[in-house]
Amino acid sequence: MTNSSPKHISTINSVDAALDVGSADEVLWSDATDVIVVGWGAAGASAAIEAREQGAEVLVIDRFGGGGASVLSGGVVYAGGGTTYQKQAGFEDTPEAMEDYLKHEVNGVVSDATLARFSRDSVANLQWLEKQGVSFGSTMPAYKTSYPSDGIYLYYSGNEVVPAYGNPKLAKKPAPRGHRAVAKGQSGAMFYAALKQSTLAHGARTLTQARVQRLVRERDTGRVLGVEVMVLPAGDALTERHKKLDELVAKWRLYQAPRAQAGRREAAQIESEIGEKRFIRARQAVVLSTGGYVFNSELMSQHAPAYTPGWLTGAAGCDGSGLRLGQSAGGIGQDLNNISAWRFITPPSVWPKGLVVNNRGERFCNEQVYGAKLGYEMMENQGGKAWLIIDRGLRRQAIWQCLFGGLWAFQSMPALVLMYKVAVKGRSVFDLASKIGVDAALLQRQFDAANAAARGERDDPMGKSLGMRHEFKGGSLFAIDISISQKMFPLAVLSLGGLKVNEENGAVIDGAGRDIPGLYAAGRTAIGVASSRYVSGLSLADCVFSGRRAGKAAALKDRLPCSAVAGQTEDSLIV
């Protein structure tokens, strides 16, 4: 085959209906273990490590080489309640204060009891990560940022400093909870490398470049018995090409999206051409942890079509495989229309002092909120369209910070392009309004109210804190298009919905709310604390929380004797 694959090749892993059999004896299994973990990202690694610590035999299966979206992430873990690093930085925090804040972000997608448990276990889970080899730090940035620069490892990664999210009865001063793994450059690779090494050190076996296409289920009981998997043969030249493509796609995905998609198609074609079918027995359980579904164009078009023009954030394996495998066994998808859209306007740190308005010229959100909150309001309530308006003074400060403020290139370069090449300049509010097509009188009222709030004459209509208010005193104004359609400012999107699970043990549940025997889910494959509103670090923290939960339950529940798959003969049915 050639290195350029036809555009009609689908990158989506095909998932078949569950294979129902009378008993495990009807299948000729090529391998067997206690627990099979499908997907080797942060959630899968956490599940595998925890299951091994409980004494179970574990096999981890991954379509590529492991890592998924976790290795591409910023390596931030949302943790609080009094971590070592919060204390070192001089902040007090409690599980109760953390829980109270997160209720604003979780919005009831998990129960209060689960949220309390997540907050209560936060310190212990961070310490658990340290035992696996992940390092953290307590240095903090001087200002609110979407992602801290090198040498900075603790920061406000959500809306903690936004007045509407605080509770002075629980915390006089909000505590930072974004714990970034210590590393040079973005920390996701270092974060995942520690979990990968720990998975292997704990004795879990791995099967990579293997695509799970079907669950095997006992007909009468509905118990999941194992998986059908397509495995690329070791040593084959195309297998090596498939491995290389995984590395290349990770590099191309940021600035060469068409090339990355072509690489995904070529990898999928290799899988279909040389994959070898095997059946692997799970004596106790299967854990689904394949990530989200943002790279499944069919699911995105069905559930969240408005977000499809966005910049898809994740790994090639984020195609909803785990979700669809769970559904094939009776699992229920929830909140599949919930997509996180990241419209970060900081840094530059002064941009949130400007005004964000809709296509009518009206403010609709506090500009200092976390980027996913701004993105949500823009996408869900404003048709995906918005403008950021700054004045000459804010522009000058922003340019200086982009050039000399030590920002990441992915933060400074788009900001400079937007200010120099994209921004619409107006001599006055009315001049700017005519150029961007909004109601001039309405826009003027937004400036009047914001200026009065900056002078302390009234509260800010959107609840902006005192330190983020700015008085516009005349002169040139600059309107920057921050809509999803703005190609110079890609809007990152990722999926948040997943399989409904039993919050006590991570078991996938059916339409009647019953546990599906032998099937668990974790990470973005499952509904969890990060499934309502995304906050930096909350997804990785939930991967650890839900992964450990599922791994422990899978290892301990209904443990079968190792002889359960022994004694098969050539008379066994090959399916």
N, C-alpha and C positions, 0 to 999 in steps of 0.2 A: 504494500500500500504506500501511497505518497504521504508527504508531511502535511499537505493541504487537504482537509476533509470537506466533503460536500456540505452545503448549508442545511440540507434537509436532515442531517444526522442529529438526533435528539441527544442532549447531554443528560437527560433525566433518567435515573435508574428505573427500569421497568419493574413494577411490583405486581406479582400475581396474587390471586385469591389464595387464602390459606389452604394448604393441602391437608384434608381431613383423612385420618386413618383410624382403623379400629384400635390399634395399640402400637407402641413403639417397636414391637417385634416385626411389624410389617415393612419396616424400612431398613435398607442396607446402609447403615451409617458408616461413613469413612473415618469418623473421629467422634470422640465423646468427652465431655467435661461436665463439671457441676453447673457453672454459670457461663453463659455466652454474653459478652458485651458487644453490641453492634455500634461502632463509631468510637474512635479513639481520640477525642478532643479532651477538654478539661473535665467534662461530665463523665465521659467514658473512663478516663484514667482514674478519676476519683472513685467511681463505682468498682473498678477492677481492684484497686489498691485496698479498698475497704472490704471487699469480698474475700480477698486473699488474707487479710488480717483476721477475718472470721473463720479461716480454715478451709475455705472452698477452693476447689480447682477452678481456674478461670482461663478462658480463651477470649481474646479481644480480636474482633474482626473489623478491618477498615478498608474502604474502597480504594484509598490511596496509601500514603505512608504514615498517616496519623497526623494529628494537630488540628485539622479542620479550621474553623474560624478562630479558635483560641490562639493558635500560633500567629495569626495575622492581626490579632488585637493589640491594644495598648498595654495589656498585662496589668490592668487595674482591678483590684479587688475591693468592693465596698464592704468595709468592716468598721465596727464601732462598739460602743458599750464600755469603753475603757481599755483600748489596746495599748501595748507598750509604747507605740510610736505616737499616739495621741498624748500620752502622759509626758513623753520626752519633749514634745512640742509645746507643752504647757496648757493642754486642754483637758477639761473634765468631760466625761461622757458616761451615760448609763444605758443599759439595754432599753429602759423605758423611754428615754429621750429619742433613741434611735427608732424604736417602734412607732412612737408618736409622729415623727417626721415621715417615716415610710408609709404610713397610712395615707398621706397625701398623694403618694406615687402609686401605691398598690391598688387603691380604689376598690378593695374588696375582692380582687381576683383570686386571692387565697384567704382562708379564714383568719380571724384575729389570733386564734390559737397558734396557727402555723407561723404567722408573722412574729408573734411573741417568741416562739421557739427559734426562729431564724435570728432574731436580734439577740436572744439570750445565748445562743451558741456561737455568735460571731467571733468573739475573742478566741474561743477554742478552735474554731475552724481556721483562723489565721495562724494559730500556733501549729495546727496540723499541717498546713502548707509549708511552714518553716521546717518541720520535720522531714518533709519530702524534698527539701533543698531549695525552696524559694526564699529569697531575702527581701526585706523591706527596709524602709528608712523613715526618718522624721523631718527631713528638711522641707520647708514650705515656700511657695512662690510669694511674690510681693503683691500679686493681684489675681483676680479670678481669671481662670484660663480653661480652655477646652481640654488641654493636655499639657502637663508641665514639661519644661525643658530638662535636659540632662542634668543630673545632680539633684533634682527636686522629686521627692517621692511620696509626699503627703499633701493633699489639697482638697478643696471643696469641689467635689465631682458632681454635685447635683444642685438642688435649689435651697441648700441649707441656709444661705445668707439672705434669701428673699424673705421680706417681712411676713408675707402671708403663710409661710410654711413653718414659722417658729412658734414655740410655746414657752414663754418666759417662766412658767411655773415649773417646767422640767429642766430648762437649761438657760442660764443667764446669757451665755454666749454660745452660739452654735459651734459644734465641733466638726472639723474636717474628717471625712471618712473614706476618701479615695486613697487607697494604699497601692501605690504603683511598685511593681517588682523592680528591684535594683538591677539595672542593666545599662549599657551604652546603647543609645538609639531607642527605638520603641521596644517595650519590654515583653511583648507577647511571646517572642521566640524563646527568651530566657525562661519565662514563666512556664511555658509548655515543656521545654527541655527537661526541667526538673521533674515534672510529673511523668514524662515519658520514661526517664531513667528510673524513677521510683517504681513505675509499673513493672518494668523488667526486673529490678532488684527484688521485688516482692515475689517473683516467680510466676507471674502471669505469662501464659504463652500468647503469641500474637500471630495473626494471619492477615497480612496486608495485601493490597492490590486484589482484593476479594470483595465481590458485590453481593450482598444478601438480597435475594429476589422474592423469597417466599418463606412464610412461617409454616411449620409442620404442627398440626394440632390433633389431639385425640378427639374423635368424633363425639363420643357420649358425654365426656366431661368438659370439653372445651379447653382442656389444659394444653398449653404450648409445650411441645416436646423438643423442638429444635428448629433448625433453619436449613433452607436450601440456598447454596451460595455458589456463585460463579467465580472461579479462582484462575488468575493468570499463571501459566506454567513458569516455574523458576528457570532462569537461564535463557529463556527465549529472547531474541533481539527485540521483539515488539514489547515484551514485558519491560525490558530496560528502557525502551522509548516511552512507555506509559509512565514509568517512574520519573523520567526526565521532564516530561510534560507537566507533571504536578509542580515541579520546582519552577519551571518557566512561567506557567500561568500565574503563580503567586507574584512573580516579578512584573508581569505584563498588566495585571489587573488594574493598577492605579491609573496609568497613563496610556495604555494601549488596549483598551477594552475590546475592540474587534479582534485583535490578535489573540487575546486571552480566550475569547469565546471560541475562536477557531481551534485553539489548543484543547479546550474542553471537548469539542466535537471529535477531534482526532482521538483523544483518550477513550471516549465512549465507543468509537468505532473499533478500536483495538479490543476493548472488552467484549464486544459482540462477536468479533472474529475468532478469538483464541481462548475465550473463557471456558473453563472446564467445570462441569456441574458436580457438586458434592453435597452430601447431606451430613450435617453435624448435630449430634445429640446434645441437648442440655438436660442433664439429669434433674436439675432444680429449677432453673429459670433463664429467661432471656431478658437482657436489659437493652432498651432502645435509646441510643444517645447520639443520633446522627446530625444534630443541629436543626436549623430551621428550614424554611422552604422558599427563601427569597430567589433562588435560582430555578424555581419551578414556574416557568412562564404560564402554564395552564392554571395553577393554583392562584398565582398573582392576578391573572386576568379575570378569574372567576370571583375572587374575594376582595381584591384591592386594586382595581384597574387604574385609579387615579395616581397610584404610586409607581406604575411601571416605567415612566420616563426618568425616574430617579436613578442614582448611582447605586447599583446593587452591592451590598456590603456583606462579605462572607466568603466561604470557600466553595469550590465546585460541588462538594458533597452536600451543601445546604439546598437540597432539592426535594425535601419533604419525604425522604425514604422512610425514616422512622415513623413519621406521622401516618403514612400510607400503610406501612406494615402493621401498625397498631390498629388502624381502621379495618384492615383485612381480617383481623381476629375479633372484631366487634367493638373496638375502641371508638371513642367519640372525640372528634375535633372540636375545639372551643376557641373563640375569638380569632378565627382565621383571617378576619378583616382588619386585625390590629397590626399596623405596620408603624415602626418607629422611623421618623424622618428627622435628620439632624441638621437643623439650621443654626449652626454656631455663628454668632457674631462677635465672639471674643476668643482670643485676641484678634485685633488690637483691643486693648483693655478699655479704650475710651469709646469704642463704637456703641456700646449699650447706653451711653449718655445721649445718643441721638434718639430719634423717634422712628418707630416702625409703624407704617400705616398700610391699610388695605387699598384696593383699587378704587375706593371712593374717597380716600384721603383721611380715613379715621383710624386712630390707634385701636388696637384690639388685644394687646398683650403687654405685660411688663417686659421691657426690653432687657432687663438684667437676668431673666430666667435662664435656666439650662437650655441648651440648644434643642433638645428633643421636645421640650415643652413648647418652645416657640414654633418648631416644625409642626407639632400636632395642631396647634391653633391655626396655623397658616393653611395646612392641608385640609383639616376637617371642617373649618368654619369660614375660610376665605378663598376657597377654590384653588388653593396652591399658589396664590399671588400676593406679593407684598413688596413694599419699598422700605429701605432704611435711609433716613435723611439725617445728614450731619452738616455742620457749618464749617467754615474755613479753619477755625481754631481746632476743632476736633480732627479735621482732616490732617492738619499739620502735625499734630501729636501722633496720630495713627501712622503716618508715613515714617516719622522718626522711629517709632517702636518697631515697625517692620524692617527698617534698614539696620538699626543698631541695638534693638532690644533683645537679641538672642532668641528669637522665635524659631520654631521649626519652619522649614521651607514650605511644608504643606499648609502652614498658617499664614506666613508672610507673603508668599508669591500670589495666591489668589486675591488677597486683600489689596496688594499694590495694583494688580491688573484691574480690579474693580474700581479703584479710586481714580486711576489714570485713564483707563480705556472705556469703561462701562458707565460710569457715573454721569447723570444728566445734571448740568449746571443751570442754576436759576439765580437771577439778580435779587429776587424777593420771593416771598411765599406765593404770591399770586402768579409771578412769572414761572416759578417752578411747577405750580399746579397746572398751568396751561400746557406745559411741555410734557408732563407725565400723564395727563388726562384725568385728573381727579378734581373734585369739587373744591374750588378755591376758598370759598367761605368756610366750608367744613374743615379744611386743612388749617386755615388761620385759627379757628377755634381750638384746634389741638395744640398749636404753638402758644396761644394765649394761656391755656390752662397749664401747660408744662412750665412756662416761664413763671407763672404765679406760684406754682409749687416749688420751683427752684429758689424763689425769693422768700419762701417760707410763709406765704400768704394763704396757702390752702394745702390740703393733702394732694398728692399726685393721683390723678384719676385711675391709674393702673397699679397703684401701690408701690411705685418705685421708691427705694430707700433714699435717704437724704444725700448720701455720698455719691449716688449715681444720677442725681438730677443736674440738669444743665440749663442755663439761661441763654437763649438765642437772642443776641443783641443787634441783629441786622447784618447786612453783608451777604456775600454769596452763600448759597445753599447747594448741597450735592445730594441727589437722590440715586441710590444704588438699587437696582432690581435684584431682589433676593428670592424670586419666585422659583418654583421647581423647573421652569423652562429655561432658566438662565444657565447656558452652557459653560460660561466662565466661572460659575460657582456651583458645581455639582451638589445636588442634595442627596446625601447618603441615606439609604433606606435599608432596613432589615426587618425580618418577621418576628413577631412576638407570640402568636398563638401556638397551640399545640394540643397534645392529647390530655384529656381529663384523667387525673390520677387520684388515688387515695392519698390524701395528704399525710397520713400516718406512716405509710410505708413505700409510697411511690408506685404502687401497683396500678397498671392501666385498668380503668373501669369501663363497664359497658353502659348501654343506654338505661339500664335499670339501677345503675349505681353500684353494681357488684364487681368485685375484683375479678379480673380475668386470670385464671390460675396460670402461674408460671410466666407472667409477662409484666415487666416494669418499664418505666421511662424516666429520663432525667435530662437536665439541661433544656435547651430550646425545643427539644422534641416534646416536652411536657409543659403543661401549665405550671407556672411557678411564680415567685415573687417579682420576677422581671417581666411578667407577661402583660402588664397594663401600661406602665410608662417606663421607658428606658432611662436609666441613670448610669453614668459611666461607672463601671465596676460592679454594678448590681447583677449583671448576667453571669460574670465569672464567679461571683460569690454564690449565686444560686446554683451554678454548675457543681461547685464543691458541696454545697448543702444537699441538693437533691441527688447528686451522684453518690455521695456517701450513704444517704438514706436508702436509695434503691439497692446499692451494692450489699449493704448489711442485711436488708430484708431478703434479697435473693439468695444470699448465702445461708441464711438460718431457717427460712420457712420451708416446711415439707421436704427436708433433706432426704434423699433416696440413697440406698446402699449402692456402692460402686458396681455391684453385680447386676444392677438393673438393665444394663445394656450388654452384659456379657452373654456368651453362649449362643450368639447368632450364627446361623448356618447359611450355606449357599441357597437354601430354600427360601430365605427371606425375600420379600418383594422388593425389587429395585424400581423406584418410582422417579 
